[in-house]
Amino acid sequence: MPNLPAAATAAAVRGFTLVELMVTVSVLAILGAVAMPSLTAFTASNRLSALSSDLVSSLMLARTEAARAGLPVLVLPATGGVTGNEFAKGWNLYLDNNSSGTQDSGDTLVRTYAALPGTLKMQGSSTLRFSAIGYLTPAATVTFVLCPSTGLKNGVLVTVPPSGLADVTRISTCA
């Protein structure tokens, strides 16, 4: 290696200055602050989609199970929900073995669905009953409102008409 002057050697191994590092960190912080609201909305939207899919699939299972067994099936919120978020602790499907219309010790648990994440809330009828032929009993339309609990306005409305076939609609009226 040839002998280089000391100034040339120091310039060749020079790294970042503190000012350059601070400017880079500042730019990254600004970009992160701009991207964060979009990421939050995106995450909430994905969680709502997953929750509405779980709800609709559980309603289809309840309807199918009622027709298969020839007995009513109940869709009930798990214990511990509160008004405006009745299904916060999840929900259960029961085969109503004695056709009483209420869940009691003689009924068979078909499936349990997990509690909602704290960022979501689901408001709806406290009891949903599918008859032995898969229709809602009583014959009335039931709605579920799925919203983020973080204050975002976009949510999902799941409507179940007396036929028992659920319909999913996007809404922008969450409180």
C-alpha positions as CSV (number, residue, x, y, z in Angstrom):
1,M,0.0,0.0,0.0
2,P,1.5,3.4,-0.9
3,N,2.1,6.0,1.7
4,L,-0.9,8.4,1.7
5,P,-1.1,11.7,3.4
6,A,-2.9,11.6,6.8
7,A,-5.7,13.8,5.6
8,A,-6.5,11.4,2.7
9,T,-6.6,8.4,5.1
10,A,-9.0,10.1,7.4
11,A,-11.3,11.1,4.6
12,A,-11.4,7.6,3.3
13,V,-12.7,6.1,6.6
14,R,-15.1,8.9,7.4
15,G,-18.6,7.8,8.5
16,F,-21.9,9.7,9.1
17,T,-21.8,12.9,11.0
18,L,-24.1,13.5,13.9
19,V,-26.0,16.1,11.8
20,E,-26.6,13.6,8.9
21,L,-27.8,11.0,11.3
22,M,-30.2,13.4,13.0
23,V,-31.6,14.6,9.7
24,T,-32.2,11.0,8.6
25,V,-33.9,10.1,11.9
26,S,-36.1,13.2,11.6
27,V,-37.2,12.4,8.1
28,L,-38.1,8.8,9.2
29,A,-40.1,10.1,12.1
30,I,-42.1,12.5,9.9
31,L,-42.8,9.7,7.4
32,G,-43.9,7.4,10.2
33,A,-46.2,10.1,11.7
34,V,-47.8,10.6,8.3
35,A,-48.3,6.8,7.7
36,M,-49.6,5.9,11.1
37,P,-53.2,7.0,10.7
38,S,-53.5,5.1,7.4
39,L,-52.0,2.0,9.0
40,T,-54.4,2.2,11.9
41,A,-57.4,2.5,9.6
42,F,-56.1,-0.4,7.4
43,T,-55.6,-2.6,10.5
44,A,-59.1,-1.8,11.8
45,S,-60.6,-2.5,8.4
46,N,-58.9,-5.9,8.2
47,R,-60.1,-6.8,11.7
48,L,-63.7,-5.8,10.9
49,S,-63.6,-8.0,7.7
50,A,-62.3,-11.0,9.7
51,L,-65.0,-10.5,12.4
52,S,-67.8,-10.1,9.9
53,S,-66.5,-13.3,8.1
54,D,-66.5,-15.2,11.5
55,L,-70.0,-14.0,12.3
56,V,-71.5,-14.8,8.9
57,S,-69.8,-18.3,8.9
58,S,-71.2,-19.0,12.4
59,L,-74.7,-18.0,11.3
60,M,-74.4,-20.3,8.2
61,L,-73.2,-23.1,10.5
62,A,-76.1,-22.5,12.9
63,R,-78.6,-22.6,10.0
64,T,-77.1,-25.7,8.5
65,E,-76.8,-27.5,11.8
66,A,-80.5,-26.7,12.5
67,A,-81.6,-28.2,9.2
68,R,-79.2,-31.2,9.6
69,A,-80.4,-32.1,13.1
70,G,-84.0,-31.1,12.7
71,L,-83.8,-29.1,15.9
72,P,-83.5,-25.3,16.6
73,V,-80.1,-23.8,17.0
74,L,-79.4,-20.8,19.3
75,V,-76.8,-18.2,18.7
76,L,-76.0,-16.6,22.1
77,P,-73.5,-14.0,23.3
78,A,-71.1,-15.4,25.8
79,T,-71.6,-14.2,29.4
80,G,-70.0,-10.8,30.2
81,G,-71.0,-8.6,27.2
82,V,-72.3,-5.1,27.9
83,T,-75.0,-3.0,26.3
84,G,-73.7,-1.8,22.9
85,N,-71.1,-4.6,22.8
86,E,-73.2,-7.6,23.7
87,F,-70.8,-10.0,21.9
88,A,-67.6,-8.7,23.4
89,K,-66.8,-12.0,25.2
90,G,-67.6,-14.0,22.0
91,W,-70.6,-16.2,21.2
92,N,-71.8,-19.8,21.3
93,L,-74.0,-22.0,19.2
94,Y,-76.2,-24.4,21.0
95,L,-78.4,-27.2,19.6
96,D,-81.7,-26.6,21.4
97,N,-82.4,-30.3,22.2
98,N,-85.7,-29.7,24.0
99,S,-86.9,-26.8,21.7
100,S,-87.4,-24.6,24.7
101,G,-86.1,-21.5,22.9
102,T,-83.6,-20.8,25.6
103,Q,-80.2,-22.3,26.5
104,D,-80.4,-24.8,29.3
105,S,-78.4,-27.8,30.7
106,G,-79.9,-30.2,28.2
107,D,-78.6,-28.3,25.1
108,T,-75.6,-29.4,23.2
109,L,-72.8,-26.9,22.6
110,V,-72.0,-26.9,18.8
111,R,-69.2,-24.3,18.7
112,T,-67.7,-21.5,20.8
113,Y,-66.3,-18.3,19.2
114,A,-63.5,-16.4,20.9
115,A,-63.9,-13.0,22.6
116,L,-63.5,-9.9,20.4
117,P,-60.2,-8.0,20.4
118,G,-60.5,-4.8,22.5
119,T,-60.4,-2.7,19.4
120,L,-63.7,-4.0,18.1
121,K,-67.3,-4.0,19.3
122,M,-70.3,-6.0,18.1
123,Q,-73.8,-4.9,18.9
124,G,-76.8,-7.1,18.1
125,S,-79.7,-9.2,19.3
126,S,-79.0,-11.0,22.5
127,T,-80.5,-14.3,21.2
128,L,-80.8,-15.6,17.6
129,R,-82.8,-18.7,17.0
130,F,-82.8,-20.8,13.8
131,S,-85.8,-23.2,13.4
132,A,-85.4,-26.8,12.4
133,I,-85.7,-25.7,8.7
134,G,-83.1,-23.0,9.0
135,Y,-85.4,-19.9,9.2
136,L,-85.3,-17.4,12.0
137,T,-87.8,-17.8,14.8
138,P,-89.6,-15.4,15.3
139,A,-89.7,-14.4,11.7
140,A,-88.1,-10.9,12.0
141,T,-85.0,-9.3,10.6
142,V,-82.0,-9.2,13.0
143,T,-79.1,-6.8,12.6
144,F,-75.5,-6.8,14.0
145,V,-73.4,-3.7,13.9
146,L,-69.6,-4.3,14.0
147,C,-67.5,-1.2,14.7
148,P,-64.0,-0.3,15.8
149,S,-64.0,0.8,19.4
150,T,-61.2,3.4,18.6
151,G,-63.6,6.1,17.3
152,L,-63.2,5.3,13.5
153,K,-66.4,5.8,11.6
154,N,-66.3,2.9,9.1
155,G,-67.9,-0.4,10.2
156,V,-70.0,-3.3,9.0
157,L,-73.7,-4.0,9.2
158,V,-74.7,-7.7,9.1
159,T,-78.5,-8.1,8.4
160,V,-80.2,-11.5,8.8
161,P,-83.7,-11.6,7.3
162,P,-86.2,-14.3,8.3
163,S,-84.8,-16.6,5.6
164,G,-81.6,-16.8,7.7
165,L,-79.2,-15.8,4.9
166,A,-76.9,-13.1,6.2
167,D,-76.1,-9.9,4.2
168,V,-73.0,-7.8,4.8
169,T,-72.9,-4.0,4.2
170,R,-70.2,-1.5,4.8
171,I,-71.3,1.5,6.9
172,S,-69.7,4.8,7.8
173,T,-71.9,5.7,10.9
174,C,-70.0,4.1,13.8
175,A,-69.9,6.2,16.9
